[in-house]
Amino acid sequence: MTQPSQQDEQTPAQPYVAQLAPGEYWWCACGRSSRLPFCDGPPSAADCTPLRFTVTRRPRIVWLCGCGHSRHKPYCDGRHNRLPGKPR
């Protein structure tokens, strides 16, 4: 699995690319997990609610949101390309 580059105001996060086996997963919604893009435990803040998603078919490659702005979380929809500071 590849991880996004260090996120700052000039470089929005990129998606995580992962090959996932069938099963249940928890996507980290707050970005504070040490196992991004997956949640690593109970939320440490009230504003942090992980998102459960299920892979039902054979192992497949998925693109998981790394910027937190996707309209189709936990999956990437390319919105990171339209964030302020992203070169065109």
Biopython code that builds the backbone (N, CA, C, O; Angstrom):
import numpy as np
from Bio.PDB.StructureBuilder import StructureBuilder

atoms = [
    (1, "MET", "N", (0.857, -1.173, 0.000)),
    (1, "MET", "CA", (0.000, 0.000, 0.000)),
    (1, "MET", "C", (0.895, 1.225, 0.000)),
    (1, "MET", "O", (1.887, 1.270, 0.727)),
    (2, "THR", "N", (0.554, 2.211, -0.804)),
    (2, "THR", "CA", (1.323, 3.445, -0.825)),
    (2, "THR", "C", (0.642, 4.471, 0.057)),
    (2, "THR", "O", (-0.581, 4.472, 0.200)),
    (3, "GLN", "N", (1.429, 5.330, 0.637)),
    (3, "GLN", "CA", (0.895, 6.359, 1.515)),
    (3, "GLN", "C", (1.027, 7.717, 0.850)),
    (3, "GLN", "O", (1.907, 7.923, 0.015)),
    (4, "PRO", "N", (0.129, 8.669, 1.231)),
    (4, "PRO", "CA", (0.231, 9.986, 0.630)),
    (4, "PRO", "C", (1.473, 10.700, 1.119)),
    (4, "PRO", "O", (2.053, 10.346, 2.145)),
    (5, "SER", "N", (1.868, 11.707, 0.369)),
    (5, "SER", "CA", (2.987, 12.524, 0.800)),
    (5, "SER", "C", (2.581, 13.310, 2.041)),
    (5, "SER", "O", (1.394, 13.459, 2.334)),
    (6, "GLN", "N", (3.571, 13.806, 2.760)),
    (6, "GLN", "CA", (3.279, 14.608, 3.945)),
    (6, "GLN", "C", (2.353, 15.756, 3.557)),
    (6, "GLN", "O", (2.668, 16.536, 2.658)),
    (7, "GLN", "N", (1.217, 15.856, 4.231)),
    (7, "GLN", "CA", (0.231, 16.872, 3.864)),
    (7, "GLN", "C", (0.577, 18.204, 4.516)),
    (7, "GLN", "O", (0.859, 18.269, 5.712)),
    (8, "ASP", "N", (0.552, 19.241, 3.729)),
    (8, "ASP", "CA", (0.686, 20.596, 4.243)),
    (8, "ASP", "C", (-0.170, 21.491, 3.364)),
    (8, "ASP", "O", (-0.883, 20.996, 2.490)),
    (9, "GLU", "N", (-0.114, 22.796, 3.579)),
    (9, "GLU", "CA", (-0.984, 23.699, 2.831)),
    (9, "GLU", "C", (-0.671, 23.699, 1.336)),
    (9, "GLU", "O", (-1.545, 24.008, 0.526)),
    (10, "GLN", "N", (0.556, 23.357, 0.963)),
    (10, "GLN", "CA", (0.938, 23.390, -0.442)),
    (10, "GLN", "C", (0.740, 22.054, -1.145)),
    (10, "GLN", "O", (0.607, 22.017, -2.368)),
    (11, "THR", "N", (0.719, 20.962, -0.396)),
    (11, "THR", "CA", (0.646, 19.639, -1.009)),
    (11, "THR", "C", (-0.498, 18.831, -0.412)),
    (11, "THR", "O", (-0.301, 18.146, 0.592)),
    (12, "PRO", "N", (-1.692, 18.893, -1.002)),
    (12, "PRO", "CA", (-2.797, 18.086, -0.491)),
    (12, "PRO", "C", (-2.467, 16.596, -0.568)),
    (12, "PRO", "O", (-1.726, 16.160, -1.448)),
    (13, "ALA", "N", (-3.018, 15.834, 0.348)),
    (13, "ALA", "CA", (-2.762, 14.398, 0.403)),
    (13, "ALA", "C", (-3.253, 13.697, -0.858)),
    (13, "ALA", "O", (-4.211, 14.136, -1.495)),
    (14, "GLN", "N", (-2.602, 12.634, -1.197)),
    (14, "GLN", "CA", (-2.968, 11.794, -2.337)),
    (14, "GLN", "C", (-3.717, 10.568, -1.800)),
    (14, "GLN", "O", (-3.698, 10.315, -0.596)),
    (15, "PRO", "N", (-4.367, 9.815, -2.670)),
    (15, "PRO", "CA", (-5.084, 8.621, -2.205)),
    (15, "PRO", "C", (-4.124, 7.513, -1.767)),
    (15, "PRO", "O", (-2.966, 7.471, -2.181)),
    (16, "TYR", "N", (-4.628, 6.635, -0.936)),
    (16, "TYR", "CA", (-3.935, 5.408, -0.560)),
    (16, "TYR", "C", (-4.395, 4.329, -1.534)),
    (16, "TYR", "O", (-5.594, 4.190, -1.777)),
    (17, "VAL", "N", (-3.478, 3.577, -2.084)),
    (17, "VAL", "CA", (-3.818, 2.486, -2.982)),
    (17, "VAL", "C", (-3.557, 1.192, -2.210)),
    (17, "VAL", "O", (-2.448, 0.952, -1.735)),
    (18, "ALA", "N", (-4.609, 0.355, -2.091)),
    (18, "ALA", "CA", (-4.479, -0.862, -1.292)),
    (18, "ALA", "C", (-5.155, -2.033, -1.986)),
    (18, "ALA", "O", (-6.184, -1.869, -2.641)),
    (19, "GLN", "N", (-4.573, -3.209, -1.836)),
    (19, "GLN", "CA", (-5.229, -4.427, -2.290)),
    (19, "GLN", "C", (-5.840, -5.048, -1.047)),
    (19, "GLN", "O", (-5.125, -5.459, -0.134)),
    (20, "LEU", "N", (-7.176, -5.117, -1.014)),
    (20, "LEU", "CA", (-7.890, -5.589, 0.165)),
    (20, "LEU", "C", (-8.611, -6.895, -0.111)),
    (20, "LEU", "O", (-9.266, -7.059, -1.140)),
    (21, "ALA", "N", (-8.479, -7.811, 0.820)),
    (21, "ALA", "CA", (-9.210, -9.075, 0.761)),
    (21, "ALA", "C", (-10.632, -8.830, 1.238)),
    (21, "ALA", "O", (-10.886, -7.841, 1.925)),
    (22, "PRO", "N", (-11.564, -9.709, 0.888)),
    (22, "PRO", "CA", (-12.923, -9.551, 1.397)),
    (22, "PRO", "C", (-12.911, -9.468, 2.920)),
    (22, "PRO", "O", (-12.203, -10.217, 3.593)),
    (23, "GLY", "N", (-13.704, -8.549, 3.444)),
    (23, "GLY", "CA", (-13.779, -8.360, 4.894)),
    (23, "GLY", "C", (-14.279, -6.982, 5.234)),
    (23, "GLY", "O", (-14.649, -6.203, 4.357)),
    (24, "GLU", "N", (-14.285, -6.688, 6.525)),
    (24, "GLU", "CA", (-14.752, -5.401, 7.038)),
    (24, "GLU", "C", (-13.545, -4.559, 7.427)),
    (24, "GLU", "O", (-12.591, -5.058, 8.023)),
    (25, "TYR", "N", (-13.600, -3.281, 7.083)),
    (25, "TYR", "CA", (-12.513, -2.349, 7.358)),
    (25, "TYR", "C", (-13.083, -1.071, 7.956)),
    (25, "TYR", "O", (-14.259, -0.756, 7.780)),
    (26, "TRP", "N", (-12.227, -0.340, 8.667)),
    (26, "TRP", "CA", (-12.613, 0.954, 9.250)),
    (26, "TRP", "C", (-11.666, 2.016, 8.711)),
    (26, "TRP", "O", (-10.461, 1.971, 8.960)),
    (27, "TRP", "N", (-12.221, 2.974, 7.967)),
    (27, "TRP", "CA", (-11.447, 4.085, 7.391)),
    (27, "TRP", "C", (-11.380, 5.198, 8.423)),
    (27, "TRP", "O", (-12.404, 5.575, 8.991)),
    (28, "CYS", "N", (-10.198, 5.725, 8.671)),
    (28, "CYS", "CA", (-10.001, 6.794, 9.658)),
    (28, "CYS", "C", (-10.502, 8.125, 9.087)),
    (28, "CYS", "O", (-10.008, 8.591, 8.060)),
    (29, "ALA", "N", (-11.478, 8.725, 9.755)),
    (29, "ALA", "CA", (-12.067, 9.975, 9.287)),
    (29, "ALA", "C", (-11.351, 11.216, 9.818)),
    (29, "ALA", "O", (-11.524, 12.308, 9.276)),
    (30, "CYS", "N", (-10.551, 11.058, 10.870)),
    (30, "CYS", "CA", (-9.919, 12.245, 11.464)),
    (30, "CYS", "C", (-8.475, 12.438, 11.025)),
    (30, "CYS", "O", (-7.927, 13.529, 11.185)),
    (31, "GLY", "N", (-7.847, 11.399, 10.472)),
    (31, "GLY", "CA", (-6.467, 11.517, 10.015)),
    (31, "GLY", "C", (-5.426, 11.386, 11.108)),
    (31, "GLY", "O", (-4.249, 11.651, 10.862)),
    (32, "ARG", "N", (-5.824, 10.982, 12.321)),
    (32, "ARG", "CA", (-4.883, 10.897, 13.436)),
    (32, "ARG", "C", (-4.405, 9.473, 13.717)),
    (32, "ARG", "O", (-3.655, 9.255, 14.668)),
    (33, "SER", "N", (-4.817, 8.522, 12.922)),
    (33, "SER", "CA", (-4.427, 7.133, 13.134)),
    (33, "SER", "C", (-2.953, 6.944, 12.787)),
    (33, "SER", "O", (-2.417, 7.629, 11.916)),
    (34, "SER", "N", (-2.315, 6.020, 13.469)),
    (34, "SER", "CA", (-0.931, 5.685, 13.118)),
    (34, "SER", "C", (-0.902, 4.645, 12.002)),
    (34, "SER", "O", (0.172, 4.278, 11.527)),
    (35, "ARG", "N", (-2.081, 4.163, 11.576)),
    (35, "ARG", "CA", (-2.188, 3.155, 10.519)),
    (35, "ARG", "C", (-3.013, 3.667, 9.344)),
    (35, "ARG", "O", (-3.750, 2.888, 8.740)),
    (36, "LEU", "N", (-2.916, 4.935, 9.003)),
    (36, "LEU", "CA", (-3.720, 5.506, 7.922)),
    (36, "LEU", "C", (-3.599, 4.674, 6.652)),
    (36, "LEU", "O", (-2.507, 4.208, 6.326)),
    (37, "PRO", "N", (-4.672, 4.484, 5.946)),
    (37, "PRO", "CA", (-5.967, 5.139, 6.042)),
    (37, "PRO", "C", (-6.941, 4.436, 6.989)),
    (37, "PRO", "O", (-8.114, 4.803, 7.071)),
    (38, "PHE", "N", (-6.442, 3.419, 7.704)),
    (38, "PHE", "CA", (-7.327, 2.657, 8.573)),
    (38, "PHE", "C", (-7.288, 3.181, 9.998)),
    (38, "PHE", "O", (-6.262, 3.684, 10.457)),
    (39, "CYS", "N", (-8.400, 3.062, 10.687)),
    (39, "CYS", "CA", (-8.508, 3.493, 12.079)),
    (39, "CYS", "C", (-7.737, 2.505, 12.948)),
    (39, "CYS", "O", (-7.770, 1.300, 12.698)),
    (40, "ASP", "N", (-7.042, 3.010, 13.971)),
    (40, "ASP", "CA", (-6.257, 2.127, 14.834)),
    (40, "ASP", "C", (-6.801, 2.017, 16.244)),
    (40, "ASP", "O", (-6.091, 1.569, 17.145)),
    (41, "GLY", "N", (-8.037, 2.415, 16.452)),
    (41, "GLY", "CA", (-8.611, 2.255, 17.784)),
    (41, "GLY", "C", (-9.736, 3.223, 18.036)),
    (41, "GLY", "O", (-10.209, 3.889, 17.115)),
    (42, "PRO", "N", (-10.173, 3.305, 19.291)),
    (42, "PRO", "CA", (-11.269, 4.213, 19.623)),
    (42, "PRO", "C", (-10.893, 5.650, 19.293)),
    (42, "PRO", "O", (-9.737, 6.042, 19.452)),
    (43, "PRO", "N", (-11.863, 6.439, 18.835)),
    (43, "PRO", "CA", (-11.582, 7.842, 18.526)),
    (43, "PRO", "C", (-11.062, 8.576, 19.755)),
    (43, "PRO", "O", (-11.548, 8.372, 20.867)),
    (44, "SER", "N", (-10.073, 9.428, 19.541)),
    (44, "SER", "CA", (-9.508, 10.198, 20.650)),
    (44, "SER", "C", (-10.176, 11.555, 20.785)),
    (44, "SER", "O", (-9.858, 12.318, 21.697)),
    (45, "ALA", "N", (-11.094, 11.856, 19.889)),
    (45, "ALA", "CA", (-11.802, 13.130, 19.949)),
    (45, "ALA", "C", (-13.253, 12.918, 19.531)),
    (45, "ALA", "O", (-13.568, 11.991, 18.785)),
    (46, "ALA", "N", (-14.118, 13.778, 20.017)),
    (46, "ALA", "CA", (-15.550, 13.657, 19.725)),
    (46, "ALA", "C", (-15.845, 13.818, 18.238)),
    (46, "ALA", "O", (-16.834, 13.278, 17.744)),
    (47, "ASP", "N", (-14.998, 14.556, 17.518)),
    (47, "ASP", "CA", (-15.245, 14.805, 16.094)),
    (47, "ASP", "C", (-14.678, 13.699, 15.196)),
    (47, "ASP", "O", (-14.643, 13.855, 13.976)),
    (48, "CYS", "N", (-14.242, 12.607, 15.778)),
    (48, "CYS", "CA", (-13.606, 11.532, 15.018)),
    (48, "CYS", "C", (-14.473, 10.279, 15.041)),
    (48, "CYS", "O", (-14.531, 9.572, 16.047)),
    (49, "THR", "N", (-15.146, 10.010, 13.927)),
    (49, "THR", "CA", (-15.969, 8.814, 13.809)),
    (49, "THR", "C", (-15.490, 8.023, 12.605)),
    (49, "THR", "O", (-15.683, 8.459, 11.470)),
    (50, "PRO", "N", (-14.864, 6.857, 12.826)),
    (50, "PRO", "CA", (-14.390, 6.071, 11.689)),
    (50, "PRO", "C", (-15.556, 5.577, 10.838)),
    (50, "PRO", "O", (-16.678, 5.435, 11.323)),
    (51, "LEU", "N", (-15.276, 5.322, 9.582)),
    (51, "LEU", "CA", (-16.297, 4.875, 8.637)),
    (51, "LEU", "C", (-16.049, 3.404, 8.301)),
    (51, "LEU", "O", (-14.985, 3.038, 7.802)),
    (52, "ARG", "N", (-17.051, 2.570, 8.583)),
    (52, "ARG", "CA", (-16.940, 1.149, 8.284)),
    (52, "ARG", "C", (-17.288, 0.912, 6.812)),
    (52, "ARG", "O", (-18.249, 1.480, 6.291)),
    (53, "PHE", "N", (-16.493, 0.067, 6.151)),
    (53, "PHE", "CA", (-16.821, -0.335, 4.791)),
    (53, "PHE", "C", (-16.451, -1.798, 4.618)),
    (53, "PHE", "O", (-15.598, -2.325, 5.333)),
    (54, "THR", "N", (-17.100, -2.444, 3.665)),
    (54, "THR", "CA", (-16.928, -3.879, 3.460)),
    (54, "THR", "C", (-16.500, -4.170, 2.033)),
    (54, "THR", "O", (-17.063, -3.630, 1.081)),
    (55, "VAL", "N", (-15.512, -5.018, 1.896)),
    (55, "VAL", "CA", (-15.098, -5.540, 0.599)),
    (55, "VAL", "C", (-15.734, -6.918, 0.503)),
    (55, "VAL", "O", (-15.468, -7.785, 1.335)),
    (56, "THR", "N", (-16.570, -7.124, -0.503)),
    (56, "THR", "CA", (-17.332, -8.370, -0.590)),
    (56, "THR", "C", (-16.814, -9.351, -1.630)),
    (56, "THR", "O", (-17.134, -10.538, -1.577)),
    (57, "ARG", "N", (-16.019, -8.867, -2.573)),
    (57, "ARG", "CA", (-15.517, -9.752, -3.628)),
    (57, "ARG", "C", (-14.065, -10.100, -3.391)),
    (57, "ARG", "O", (-13.433, -9.615, -2.452)),
    (58, "ARG", "N", (-13.549, -10.952, -4.263)),
    (58, "ARG", "CA", (-12.151, -11.379, -4.181)),
    (58, "ARG", "C", (-11.239, -10.179, -3.939)),
    (58, "ARG", "O", (-11.663, -9.037, -4.120)),
    (59, "PRO", "N", (-9.998, -10.422, -3.534)),
    (59, "PRO", "CA", (-9.106, -9.288, -3.296)),
    (59, "PRO", "C", (-9.145, -8.315, -4.462)),
    (59, "PRO", "O", (-9.076, -8.708, -5.627)),
    (60, "ARG", "N", (-9.256, -7.054, -4.129)),
    (60, "ARG", "CA", (-9.322, -6.035, -5.176)),
    (60, "ARG", "C", (-8.520, -4.819, -4.779)),
    (60, "ARG", "O", (-8.298, -4.556, -3.597)),
    (61, "ILE", "N", (-8.092, -4.088, -5.778)),
    (61, "ILE", "CA", (-7.347, -2.856, -5.542)),
    (61, "ILE", "C", (-8.339, -1.727, -5.400)),
    (61, "ILE", "O", (-9.232, -1.560, -6.231)),
    (62, "VAL", "N", (-8.177, -0.946, -4.335)),
    (62, "VAL", "CA", (-9.052, 0.199, -4.095)),
    (62, "VAL", "C", (-8.196, 1.439, -3.865)),
    (62, "VAL", "O", (-7.049, 1.361, -3.423)),
    (63, "TRP", "N", (-8.793, 2.584, -4.179)),
    (63, "TRP", "CA", (-8.165, 3.876, -3.931)),
    (63, "TRP", "C", (-8.942, 4.512, -2.788)),
    (63, "TRP", "O", (-10.111, 4.865, -2.945)),
    (64, "LEU", "N", (-8.290, 4.657, -1.635)),
    (64, "LEU", "CA", (-8.948, 5.205, -0.450)),
    (64, "LEU", "C", (-8.548, 6.660, -0.266)),
    (64, "LEU", "O", (-7.389, 7.032, -0.453)),
    (65, "CYS", "N", (-9.515, 7.466, 0.101)),
    (65, "CYS", "CA", (-9.309, 8.906, 0.270)),
    (65, "CYS", "C", (-8.200, 9.189, 1.278)),
    (65, "CYS", "O", (-8.174, 8.618, 2.368)),
    (66, "GLY", "N", (-7.291, 10.075, 0.901)),
    (66, "GLY", "CA", (-6.210, 10.495, 1.787)),
    (66, "GLY", "C", (-6.314, 11.950, 2.178)),
    (66, "GLY", "O", (-5.631, 12.396, 3.100)),
    (67, "CYS", "N", (-7.175, 12.709, 1.479)),
    (67, "CYS", "CA", (-7.285, 14.144, 1.763)),
    (67, "CYS", "C", (-8.448, 14.475, 2.690)),
    (67, "CYS", "O", (-8.470, 15.543, 3.301)),
    (68, "GLY", "N", (-9.417, 13.563, 2.799)),
    (68, "GLY", "CA", (-10.573, 13.797, 3.663)),
    (68, "GLY", "C", (-11.689, 14.587, 3.015)),
    (68, "GLY", "O", (-12.665, 14.920, 3.688)),
    (69, "HIS", "N", (-11.583, 14.902, 1.730)),
    (69, "HIS", "CA", (-12.580, 15.739, 1.061)),
    (69, "HIS", "C", (-13.448, 14.995, 0.049)),
    (69, "HIS", "O", (-14.308, 15.610, -0.583)),
    (70, "SER", "N", (-13.247, 13.705, -0.116)),
    (70, "SER", "CA", (-14.024, 12.935, -1.094)),
    (70, "SER", "C", (-15.515, 12.963, -0.752)),
    (70, "SER", "O", (-15.895, 12.955, 0.419)),
    (71, "ARG", "N", (-16.331, 12.995, -1.768)),
    (71, "ARG", "CA", (-17.780, 12.901, -1.564)),
    (71, "ARG", "C", (-18.221, 11.443, -1.527)),
    (71, "ARG", "O", (-19.396, 11.157, -1.298)),
    (72, "HIS", "N", (-17.283, 10.513, -1.750)),
    (72, "HIS", "CA", (-17.596, 9.084, -1.785)),
    (72, "HIS", "C", (-16.723, 8.318, -0.796)),
    (72, "HIS", "O", (-16.247, 7.225, -1.104)),
    (73, "LYS", "N", (-16.512, 8.882, 0.385)),
    (73, "LYS", "CA", (-15.672, 8.249, 1.397)),
    (73, "LYS", "C", (-16.191, 6.853, 1.707)),
    (73, "LYS", "O", (-17.402, 6.650, 1.798)),
    (74, "PRO", "N", (-15.309, 5.910, 1.867)),
    (74, "PRO", "CA", (-13.866, 6.037, 2.047)),
    (74, "PRO", "C", (-13.070, 6.072, 0.744)),
    (74, "PRO", "O", (-11.841, 6.146, 0.767)),
    (75, "TYR", "N", (-13.767, 6.019, -0.391)),
    (75, "TYR", "CA", (-13.080, 5.935, -1.676)),
    (75, "TYR", "C", (-12.713, 7.315, -2.221)),
    (75, "TYR", "O", (-13.435, 8.293, -2.022)),
    (76, "CYS", "N", (-11.590, 7.369, -2.904)),
    (76, "CYS", "CA", (-11.123, 8.610, -3.526)),
    (76, "CYS", "C", (-11.998, 8.959, -4.723)),
    (76, "CYS", "O", (-12.339, 8.085, -5.520)),
    (77, "ASP", "N", (-12.360, 10.218, -4.851)),
    (77, "ASP", "CA", (-13.097, 10.678, -6.034)),
    (77, "ASP", "C", (-12.305, 11.730, -6.819)),
    (77, "ASP", "O", (-12.846, 12.372, -7.720)),
    (78, "GLY", "N", (-11.033, 11.904, -6.478)),
    (78, "GLY", "CA", (-10.187, 12.863, -7.187)),
    (78, "GLY", "C", (-10.284, 14.285, -6.675)),
    (78, "GLY", "O", (-9.655, 15.181, -7.238)),
    (79, "ARG", "N", (-11.051, 14.516, -5.629)),
    (79, "ARG", "CA", (-11.245, 15.866, -5.115)),
    (79, "ARG", "C", (-9.924, 16.499, -4.670)),
    (79, "ARG", "O", (-9.799, 17.724, -4.686)),
    (80, "HIS", "N", (-8.939, 15.690, -4.275)),
    (80, "HIS", "CA", (-7.641, 16.232, -3.864)),
    (80, "HIS", "C", (-6.998, 17.048, -4.983)),
    (80, "HIS", "O", (-6.163, 17.914, -4.725)),
    (81, "ASN", "N", (-7.388, 16.769, -6.219)),
    (81, "ASN", "CA", (-6.841, 17.531, -7.355)),
    (81, "ASN", "C", (-7.421, 18.931, -7.466)),
    (81, "ASN", "O", (-6.887, 19.765, -8.197)),
    (82, "ARG", "N", (-8.496, 19.195, -6.759)),
    (82, "ARG", "CA", (-9.153, 20.509, -6.839)),
    (82, "ARG", "C", (-9.022, 21.324, -5.561)),
    (82, "ARG", "O", (-9.669, 22.363, -5.427)),
    (83, "LEU", "N", (-8.201, 20.876, -4.623)),
    (83, "LEU", "CA", (-8.017, 21.605, -3.370)),
    (83, "LEU", "C", (-7.118, 22.813, -3.596)),
    (83, "LEU", "O", (-6.268, 22.798, -4.486)),
    (84, "PRO", "N", (-7.306, 23.872, -2.783)),
    (84, "PRO", "CA", (-6.440, 25.048, -2.915)),
    (84, "PRO", "C", (-4.978, 24.672, -2.741)),
    (84, "PRO", "O", (-4.642, 23.838, -1.900)),
    (85, "GLY", "N", (-4.124, 25.274, -3.521)),
    (85, "GLY", "CA", (-2.703, 25.008, -3.448)),
    (85, "GLY", "C", (-2.231, 23.890, -4.355)),
    (85, "GLY", "O", (-1.029, 23.647, -4.463)),
    (86, "LYS", "N", (-3.151, 23.211, -5.005)),
    (86, "LYS", "CA", (-2.787, 22.129, -5.928)),
    (86, "LYS", "C", (-2.408, 22.732, -7.269)),
    (86, "LYS", "O", (-3.227, 23.418, -7.880)),
    (87, "PRO", "N", (-1.195, 22.497, -7.745)),
    (87, "PRO", "CA", (-0.828, 23.033, -9.058)),
    (87, "PRO", "C", (-1.698, 22.436, -10.158)),
    (87, "PRO", "O", (-2.064, 21.263, -10.086)),
    (88, "ARG", "N", (-2.023, 23.206, -11.148)),
    (88, "ARG", "CA", (-2.884, 22.750, -12.246)),
    (88, "ARG", "C", (-2.052, 22.342, -13.434)),
    (88, "ARG", "O", (-2.597, 21.929, -14.458)),
]
sb = StructureBuilder()
sb.init_structure("model")
sb.init_model(0)
sb.init_chain("A")
sb.init_seg("    ")
for serial, (resi, resn, name, xyz) in enumerate(atoms, 1):
    if name == "N":
        sb.init_residue(resn, " ", resi, " ")
    sb.init_atom(name, np.array(xyz, "f"), 0.0, 1.0, " ", f" {name:<3s}", serial, name[0])
structure = sb.get_structure()
